[in-house]
């Protein structure tokens, strides 16, 4: 199956699975995936040391675009921040420090990804 024949949701599911594997192999502790709230979904919640990270995964089946990080619009950022606030309210003991990362996944060929992990991609300020 090529990237062109995949639907956007199929590509997204594969990208999120590959992103989780990437994080685990790089020593991060993944807590939850696809955490849903009334504000939206956080793709991956994980620890980077003692920092709790709320990550948005963005996937593309096309040639890598320098504009991919901009696909996390201000509206999407606000939804992620609200979802994170709800999570922190629900699970207050899980973190003192937190941040928002973006993981860019570019489909290269079957089961190969170019992965770029952007730490602190945006803030809740």
Long-range contacts (C-beta under 8 A, 24 or more apart in sequence): 1-110, 2-110, 3-61, 3-62, 3-107, 4-61, 6-61, 6-107, 11-59, 11-61, 11-107, 12-57, 12-59, 14-59, 14-107, 15-57, 15-58, 15-59, 15-105, 15-107, 15-113, 16-43, 16-44, 16-57, 16-59, 18-105, 18-113, 18-115, 19-43, 19-44, 19-55, 19-57, 19-103, 19-105, 19-115, 20-44, 22-103, 22-113, 22-115, 22-117, 23-103, 28-53, 31-94, 35-83, 35-87, 37-82, 37-83, 37-86, 37-87, 38-86, 39-79, 39-82, 39-83, 39-86, 40-76, 40-79, 40-80, 40-82, 40-83, 41-83, 42-80, 42-83, 42-84, 42-87, 43-103, 44-103, 45-87, 47-95, 48-99, 48-119, 50-95, 50-96, 50-97, 51-95, 51-97, 51-98, 51-99, 52-88, 52-94, 52-95, 52-97, 52-98, 52-99, 53-98, 53-99, 53-100, 53-101, 53-119, 54-80, 54-83, 54-84, 54-87, 54-98, 54-99, 54-100, 54-101, 55-100, 55-101, 55-102, 55-103, 56-80, 56-100, 56-101, 56-102, 56-103, 56-121, 57-102, 57-103, 57-105, 58-102, 58-103, 58-104, 58-105, 59-105, 59-106, 59-107, 60-104, 60-105, 60-106, 60-107, 61-107, 62-106, 63-106, 64-106, 64-114, 68-104, 68-106, 69-102, 69-104, 69-118, 69-121, 72-102, 72-121, 72-122, 77-122, 81-124, 84-124, 85-124, 99-123, 100-124
